[in-house]
Amino acid sequence: MQTINLGIIDDHEVVINGLKAMLSVHQEINVILTAHNGEQLLQQLQTVQPDVLLMDIQMEGMDGIELTRHVHKLNPNIRIIAFSSFDETHYVRQIIRNGASGYLLKNAAQKTLLEAIKAVVEGEEYLDETIKKLMLNESITGQRRSIYEIPLTKREKEILKLIANEYSNQQIADALFISLRTVETHRLNLTQKLGVKNAAGLVKEAIKRGLIE
């Protein structure tokens, strides 16, 4: 039985521990590396060489898409599977373009996870069935769809565009004839919806999701 050395990169300890516990019953899978961010991963890769990396996309600092590019350039023999909550097809295309061999959603069953790991080790690509359906629908209709669409109000979209244009909170309030407190509330809602912490992250995530040009 071939042993597959696995690395797990995710900024949530509970996710890493859950995956390790799930895979611990499979003797052919050996978790040799865990990291919470790109810096930790790149440092460990200087001394440890896994066969497969399970790569989260949304992380502090360097995101999984950019990190995949760095890892693939460093060692193209390492097979990378994106392991994400996001089902947007533009994420899939970006990370595959950067060198990933697979894309799984975090609600994937244990059987699916094992199939994906073994498939990429054999040199195949593996996409989650939900992702395949979304990409097929997109190719037919020409429209991006997501089962996790971010519902933004008209006002939130207006404020998001102004933030992208580097307006301060006070400038946004003046431009939209609303109070500063209202702007701050909308801004907080936007960061929570997009899962970011600051304006730079907000704009970066909005562009990735196609919410702003």
Contacts in CASP RR format, 6 or more apart in sequence:
PFRMAT RR
TARGET T0000
AUTHOR 0000-0000-0000
METHOD contacts of the structure
MODEL  1
MQTINLGIIDDHEVVINGLKAMLSVHQEINVILTAHNGEQLLQQLQTVQP
DVLLMDIQMEGMDGIELTRHVHKLNPNIRIIAFSSFDETHYVRQIIRNGA
SGYLLKNAAQKTLLEAIKAVVEGEEYLDETIKKLMLNESITGQRRSIYEI
PLTKREKEILKLIANEYSNQQIADALFISLRTVETHRLNLTQKLGVKNAA
GLVKEAIKRGLIE
1 27 0 8 1.000
1 28 0 8 1.000
2 28 0 8 1.000
2 121 0 8 1.000
3 27 0 8 1.000
3 28 0 8 1.000
3 29 0 8 1.000
3 30 0 8 1.000
4 28 0 8 1.000
4 29 0 8 1.000
4 30 0 8 1.000
4 51 0 8 1.000
4 52 0 8 1.000
4 117 0 8 1.000
4 118 0 8 1.000
4 121 0 8 1.000
5 30 0 8 1.000
5 32 0 8 1.000
5 33 0 8 1.000
5 49 0 8 1.000
5 50 0 8 1.000
5 51 0 8 1.000
5 52 0 8 1.000
6 23 0 8 1.000
6 29 0 8 1.000
6 30 0 8 1.000
6 31 0 8 1.000
6 32 0 8 1.000
6 33 0 8 1.000
6 50 0 8 1.000
6 51 0 8 1.000
6 52 0 8 1.000
6 53 0 8 1.000
6 54 0 8 1.000
6 117 0 8 1.000
7 31 0 8 1.000
7 32 0 8 1.000
7 33 0 8 1.000
7 34 0 8 1.000
7 35 0 8 1.000
7 50 0 8 1.000
7 52 0 8 1.000
7 53 0 8 1.000
7 54 0 8 1.000
8 15 0 8 1.000
8 16 0 8 1.000
8 19 0 8 1.000
8 20 0 8 1.000
8 31 0 8 1.000
8 33 0 8 1.000
8 34 0 8 1.000
8 35 0 8 1.000
8 53 0 8 1.000
8 54 0 8 1.000
9 34 0 8 1.000
9 35 0 8 1.000
9 36 0 8 1.000
9 37 0 8 1.000
9 38 0 8 1.000
9 41 0 8 1.000
9 53 0 8 1.000
9 54 0 8 1.000
9 55 0 8 1.000
9 56 0 8 1.000
9 59 0 8 1.000
9 64 0 8 1.000
9 67 0 8 1.000
10 16 0 8 1.000
10 19 0 8 1.000
10 36 0 8 1.000
10 54 0 8 1.000
10 56 0 8 1.000
10 59 0 8 1.000
10 83 0 8 1.000
11 36 0 8 1.000
11 37 0 8 1.000
11 56 0 8 1.000
11 58 0 8 1.000
11 59 0 8 1.000
11 60 0 8 1.000
12 56 0 8 1.000
13 36 0 8 1.000
15 56 0 8 1.000
15 106 0 8 1.000
16 34 0 8 1.000
16 36 0 8 1.000
19 31 0 8 1.000
19 54 0 8 1.000
19 113 0 8 1.000
20 31 0 8 1.000
20 34 0 8 1.000
22 110 0 8 1.000
22 113 0 8 1.000
23 29 0 8 1.000
23 31 0 8 1.000
23 113 0 8 1.000
23 114 0 8 1.000
24 31 0 8 1.000
26 114 0 8 1.000
29 114 0 8 1.000
29 117 0 8 1.000
32 48 0 8 1.000
32 50 0 8 1.000
33 41 0 8 1.000
33 44 0 8 1.000
33 45 0 8 1.000
33 48 0 8 1.000
33 50 0 8 1.000
33 53 0 8 1.000
35 41 0 8 1.000
35 44 0 8 1.000
36 59 0 8 1.000
37 59 0 8 1.000
37 60 0 8 1.000
37 61 0 8 1.000
37 62 0 8 1.000
38 59 0 8 1.000
38 61 0 8 1.000
38 62 0 8 1.000
38 64 0 8 1.000
38 67 0 8 1.000
39 62 0 8 1.000
41 53 0 8 1.000
41 67 0 8 1.000
41 71 0 8 1.000
42 67 0 8 1.000
42 70 0 8 1.000
42 71 0 8 1.000
42 74 0 8 1.000
45 71 0 8 1.000
45 74 0 8 1.000
45 75 0 8 1.000
45 78 0 8 1.000
49 75 0 8 1.000
49 78 0 8 1.000
50 78 0 8 1.000
51 78 0 8 1.000
51 79 0 8 1.000
51 121 0 8 1.000
52 78 0 8 1.000
52 79 0 8 1.000
52 80 0 8 1.000
52 81 0 8 1.000
52 117 0 8 1.000
52 120 0 8 1.000
52 121 0 8 1.000
53 71 0 8 1.000
53 78 0 8 1.000
53 79 0 8 1.000
53 80 0 8 1.000
53 81 0 8 1.000
54 81 0 8 1.000
54 83 0 8 1.000
54 104 0 8 1.000
55 64 0 8 1.000
55 67 0 8 1.000
55 68 0 8 1.000
55 80 0 8 1.000
55 81 0 8 1.000
55 82 0 8 1.000
55 83 0 8 1.000
55 95 0 8 1.000
55 100 0 8 1.000
56 64 0 8 1.000
56 82 0 8 1.000
56 83 0 8 1.000
56 84 0 8 1.000
57 63 0 8 1.000
57 64 0 8 1.000
57 65 0 8 1.000
57 82 0 8 1.000
57 84 0 8 1.000
57 86 0 8 1.000
57 91 0 8 1.000
57 95 0 8 1.000
58 64 0 8 1.000
58 84 0 8 1.000
58 85 0 8 1.000
58 86 0 8 1.000
58 195 0 8 1.000
59 67 0 8 1.000
62 70 0 8 1.000
64 82 0 8 1.000
64 95 0 8 1.000
65 91 0 8 1.000
65 94 0 8 1.000
65 95 0 8 1.000
65 98 0 8 1.000
66 98 0 8 1.000
68 80 0 8 1.000
68 82 0 8 1.000
68 95 0 8 1.000
68 98 0 8 1.000
68 99 0 8 1.000
68 100 0 8 1.000
69 98 0 8 1.000
69 99 0 8 1.000
71 78 0 8 1.000
71 80 0 8 1.000
72 78 0 8 1.000
72 80 0 8 1.000
72 98 0 8 1.000
72 99 0 8 1.000
72 100 0 8 1.000
76 99 0 8 1.000
79 101 0 8 1.000
79 120 0 8 1.000
79 121 0 8 1.000
79 123 0 8 1.000
80 95 0 8 1.000
80 99 0 8 1.000
80 100 0 8 1.000
80 101 0 8 1.000
80 102 0 8 1.000
80 120 0 8 1.000
81 100 0 8 1.000
81 101 0 8 1.000
81 102 0 8 1.000
81 103 0 8 1.000
81 104 0 8 1.000
81 116 0 8 1.000
81 117 0 8 1.000
81 120 0 8 1.000
81 126 0 8 1.000
82 91 0 8 1.000
82 92 0 8 1.000
82 95 0 8 1.000
82 100 0 8 1.000
82 102 0 8 1.000
82 103 0 8 1.000
82 104 0 8 1.000
83 104 0 8 1.000
83 106 0 8 1.000
84 91 0 8 1.000
84 103 0 8 1.000
84 104 0 8 1.000
84 105 0 8 1.000
84 106 0 8 1.000
85 105 0 8 1.000
85 106 0 8 1.000
85 148 0 8 1.000
86 148 0 8 1.000
87 105 0 8 1.000
87 128 0 8 1.000
87 130 0 8 1.000
87 131 0 8 1.000
87 134 0 8 1.000
87 146 0 8 1.000
87 147 0 8 1.000
87 148 0 8 1.000
88 144 0 8 1.000
88 146 0 8 1.000
88 148 0 8 1.000
88 208 0 8 1.000
88 209 0 8 1.000
89 131 0 8 1.000
89 134 0 8 1.000
89 135 0 8 1.000
89 138 0 8 1.000
89 144 0 8 1.000
89 146 0 8 1.000
90 144 0 8 1.000
90 208 0 8 1.000
90 209 0 8 1.000
90 210 0 8 1.000
91 103 0 8 1.000
91 208 0 8 1.000
92 103 0 8 1.000
92 127 0 8 1.000
92 131 0 8 1.000
92 135 0 8 1.000
94 208 0 8 1.000
95 103 0 8 1.000
96 102 0 8 1.000
96 103 0 8 1.000
96 125 0 8 1.000
101 120 0 8 1.000
101 123 0 8 1.000
101 124 0 8 1.000
101 125 0 8 1.000
101 126 0 8 1.000
102 116 0 8 1.000
102 120 0 8 1.000
102 125 0 8 1.000
102 126 0 8 1.000
102 127 0 8 1.000
103 126 0 8 1.000
103 127 0 8 1.000
103 128 0 8 1.000
103 131 0 8 1.000
104 112 0 8 1.000
104 113 0 8 1.000
104 116 0 8 1.000
104 126 0 8 1.000
104 128 0 8 1.000
105 128 0 8 1.000
105 130 0 8 1.000
105 131 0 8 1.000
108 116 0 8 1.000
108 128 0 8 1.000
112 128 0 8 1.000
115 126 0 8 1.000
116 126 0 8 1.000
119 125 0 8 1.000
119 126 0 8 1.000
120 126 0 8 1.000
127 135 0 8 1.000
130 147 0 8 1.000
134 145 0 8 1.000
134 146 0 8 1.000
134 147 0 8 1.000
137 143 0 8 1.000
137 145 0 8 1.000
138 144 0 8 1.000
138 145 0 8 1.000
144 210 0 8 1.000
150 193 0 8 1.000
150 194 0 8 1.000
150 209 0 8 1.000
150 211 0 8 1.000
151 193 0 8 1.000
152 160 0 8 1.000
152 190 0 8 1.000
152 193 0 8 1.000
152 211 0 8 1.000
155 176 0 8 1.000
155 186 0 8 1.000
156 186 0 8 1.000
156 189 0 8 1.000
156 190 0 8 1.000
156 193 0 8 1.000
157 211 0 8 1.000
158 176 0 8 1.000
159 172 0 8 1.000
159 176 0 8 1.000
159 183 0 8 1.000
159 186 0 8 1.000
159 187 0 8 1.000
159 190 0 8 1.000
160 190 0 8 1.000
160 202 0 8 1.000
160 206 0 8 1.000
160 211 0 8 1.000
160 212 0 8 1.000
161 212 0 8 1.000
162 171 0 8 1.000
162 172 0 8 1.000
162 175 0 8 1.000
162 176 0 8 1.000
163 172 0 8 1.000
163 187 0 8 1.000
163 190 0 8 1.000
163 199 0 8 1.000
163 202 0 8 1.000
163 203 0 8 1.000
164 203 0 8 1.000
164 206 0 8 1.000
164 207 0 8 1.000
164 212 0 8 1.000
167 175 0 8 1.000
169 180 0 8 1.000
169 183 0 8 1.000
169 184 0 8 1.000
169 187 0 8 1.000
170 180 0 8 1.000
170 183 0 8 1.000
172 183 0 8 1.000
173 179 0 8 1.000
173 180 0 8 1.000
173 182 0 8 1.000
173 183 0 8 1.000
176 183 0 8 1.000
190 202 0 8 1.000
191 197 0 8 1.000
191 198 0 8 1.000
191 202 0 8 1.000
194 201 0 8 1.000
194 202 0 8 1.000
194 205 0 8 1.000
194 206 0 8 1.000
194 209 0 8 1.000
195 205 0 8 1.000
196 202 0 8 1.000
196 204 0 8 1.000
196 205 0 8 1.000
203 212 0 8 1.000
206 212 0 8 1.000
207 213 0 8 1.000
END
